[in-house]
Amino acid sequence: MENVKEKRCYTVKELQEILGVSRSTVYDLLKKNEFRWLQIGTSYRISKKSFDEWLDNKICTE
């Protein structure tokens, strides 16, 4: 099996860890369409690119 060079999607659990928030908070962000995501069966995958862009825009630069 080939190694994946760069991850293109995050899981809900990964976003929880990155943001330091609860699972329900991540699902609230998905409902608000804060970034692009897709559902595969019962699992959600969040576009790394759109999440990273969203996060960059939310970071205060003061």
N, C-alpha and C positions, 0 to 999 in steps of 0.2 A: 504494500500500500504506500502510495506517495505521501510525503509530509505536506501538510497545508502550509504554504509560505506565510500567509498573513490571514488572521482571523477576520471574517467579514461581518459576523453577527455576534451579538451578546445574548446570553440567556437572562431570564428574570433574576436568577440567583447572582449572576455576575454584576448586574446593575445594583442589586442590593448592597453588594460588597463595595463597589466603586463609590456609590453615593452615601453609604452608611445609613440606609433607610430600611423600613420594613417592606415586606413583600406586598402588602396592600398599597403602600405608597407607590411602588413601581407600577402596579396595575392601574392606579389612578392616573399616572402619567400616560400610560398606554391609552386609556379611555379618552383622555384629553387630546390624543394625537400630537403629543409634544415632539415626537420623532417618528420616523418610519419603522414599521414593524410588520411581521406576518405571523400567521398562526399555522402550525403544522400539527394536525391532530389536536391534542390538548396542550401542546407546547407553543410558547411564543419565542420568536427570534427577532431581536431588535437590530436594525441596521447600525453597524459600528460607525460608519461615516456620518449618518444623520444624528446619532447620539453624540458623537464627539463634537460636531458642529453646534448642536444645541447646548452642550455643556460649556463650550468655549464662549458662547454668547451670554451665558448665565453668570460667568465668573466676574466678580467685581475687580476693577483695575485701579482702585483708589490707592 
